Amino acid sequence: MAKRVGSGGHFRSAISGRYVTSAHGKRSPNTTVFERSGGGSTGSARSAKTGRFVTESYANRNPKTTVKES
């Protein structure tokens, strides 16, 4: 569950979908996702809590803790 945070990325809120500051991302690990630059698009959903890919139905049931990647 630990997220590596270094250069080459940014945090995104799972609730609003907006980019947030590094300080906010580190304070709120259950509702933010660290995205690496140049990761490409996958068209799937990722859990903000675990960082793992989740099914579309799980993402629809848990919109505040998942981020849909396009």
C-alpha positions as CSV (number, residue, x, y, z in Angstrom):
1,M,0.0,0.0,0.0
2,A,3.0,2.3,0.3
3,K,3.2,4.8,-2.6
4,R,6.5,5.9,-3.9
5,V,6.7,9.6,-4.2
6,G,9.5,11.2,-6.1
7,S,10.1,13.3,-9.1
8,G,8.3,12.7,-12.4
9,G,4.7,12.6,-11.2
10,H,1.8,14.3,-9.5
11,F,-1.1,13.6,-7.2
12,R,-4.8,13.5,-8.3
13,S,-7.8,13.5,-6.0
14,A,-10.1,10.4,-6.3
15,I,-13.0,12.5,-5.2
16,S,-12.8,15.5,-7.5
17,G,-10.4,14.2,-10.2
18,R,-8.4,17.4,-9.9
19,Y,-4.6,17.6,-9.4
20,V,-3.6,18.4,-5.8
21,T,-0.4,19.5,-4.1
22,S,2.2,17.0,-2.9
23,A,1.5,18.0,0.7
24,H,-2.2,17.3,0.3
25,G,-1.5,14.0,-1.5
26,K,0.8,12.9,1.3
27,R,-1.8,13.9,4.0
28,S,-4.6,12.1,2.3
29,P,-3.3,8.7,0.9
30,N,-6.7,7.0,0.9
31,T,-8.3,9.5,-1.4
32,T,-5.4,10.5,-3.7
33,V,-3.4,8.7,-6.4
34,F,0.2,9.4,-7.3
35,E,0.5,9.3,-11.1
36,R,3.8,9.0,-12.9
37,S,4.5,11.2,-15.9
38,G,4.2,9.5,-19.2
39,G,2.4,6.5,-17.9
40,G,0.1,6.3,-20.9
41,S,-3.6,5.7,-21.0
42,T,-5.2,2.4,-19.9
43,G,-8.9,3.2,-19.9
44,S,-9.4,1.5,-16.6
45,A,-10.0,2.3,-12.9
46,R,-7.5,2.3,-10.1
47,S,-8.1,2.2,-6.3
48,A,-6.8,5.2,-4.4
49,K,-6.3,3.1,-1.3
50,T,-4.3,0.2,-2.8
51,G,-3.1,1.6,-6.1
52,R,-4.3,-1.6,-7.8
53,F,-6.5,-1.8,-10.9
54,V,-10.2,-2.5,-10.1
55,T,-13.2,-3.6,-12.1
56,E,-15.6,-1.1,-13.6
57,S,-18.4,-2.2,-11.3
58,Y,-16.2,-1.7,-8.2
59,A,-15.3,1.8,-9.4
60,N,-18.9,2.6,-9.9
61,R,-19.8,1.4,-6.4
62,N,-16.8,3.3,-4.8
63,P,-16.5,6.6,-6.7
64,K,-14.8,8.5,-3.9
65,T,-11.9,6.1,-3.6
66,T,-11.3,5.2,-7.3
67,V,-9.8,7.1,-10.2
68,K,-10.8,6.4,-13.7
69,E,-7.8,6.6,-16.0
70,S,-8.4,7.5,-19.6
